[in-house]
Amino acid sequence: MTENKKTKKKFKKKLLHKYRLVILNEDTFEERLSFKLTRLNVFVLLSLSSILLITATTILIAFTSLREYIPGYSSTALKKQAVELNYKTDSLQQLIAVNERYYSSIKKVLQGEISSVDFNRDSIIEEAKQFASQIDLRPSKEDSLLREKVAKEDKYNLFEEATSKINFVLFPPVTGNISEDYDFENKHYAVDIIVESNTPVKSTADGTVIFAEWTVETGNVIIIEHRNGLISVYKHNESLTKSQGELVKSGEVIATSGNTGELSSGPHLHFELWKDGYPINPTNFIDFN
């Protein structure tokens, strides 16, 4: 017991034993500053300094943007940006796919690359008849009453909705004799109309110019997109008066006829009509004489 007490007293004495920390001038040994310290004071001071340093570092990292540099930390702002970028990327991919299909259809119009579809007309008609025979087409009492009511309303309706929605007439781009007719089998998806050079070429309907450039084989070419999936093509022009993206009206001058391009053998207009990506015979809809 006595030895333990002596050991405790010695330890306490060492902790509380005072020391003097003196700062001297090295050249003159003049005393500049001095401190009275004990081992206990040094220990307490170092402990408090360490706690303050750890607390300040924790607060600095937790409440500032420095926390984003910690490996494995996930920022809310970064998550939000990643989600937004993911949505934008998905939208851009869909837009690119739509544009690729659109440019592919334009390429078919320019190069005439299409494939014919073979089907049995009689089998389709027979199948339609069989399908119709299986359906009871007799009008019910409620249907008859509804039809009579609608007929009375339309009879006295003076609003625009009661008028016919069919108002789409094709205007002849030029008038003249046809030198070469539409020939699907020989891949001539157009009619060639003989005209004099610099004859005004007019738009066949209202629409938007989607292509207006020079090509080696067909010279100055202008393509217009109309309503209802209709596209009109005008080739071998001497000059173009409209550019890509412009809106045109039916009968508006869009070019002047000529003899440009390697495939042209004289002044004429090469005119094509396409519906939903397939060529159609322009003479079925337009009188060029």
Protein Blocks (a to p, Z undefined) as FASTA:
>chain_A
ZZmmmmmmmmmmmmmpccddddddfklopafbdcdddfklmmmmmmmmmmmmmmmmmmmm
mmmcklmmpghiacfklmmmmmmmmmmmmmmmmmmmmmmmmmmmmmmmmnopacdddddf
klmmmmmmmmmmmpcfbdcfklmmmmmmmmmmmmmpcbfklpcfbdcdcddfbgcddfbd
cdfknopabdcddddehiacddfbdcddfbdcddfklopadddddehhiacddehifbdc
bdehiacdehiafbdcddedjkbgbdcddddddeehiacdfklmpcfZZ
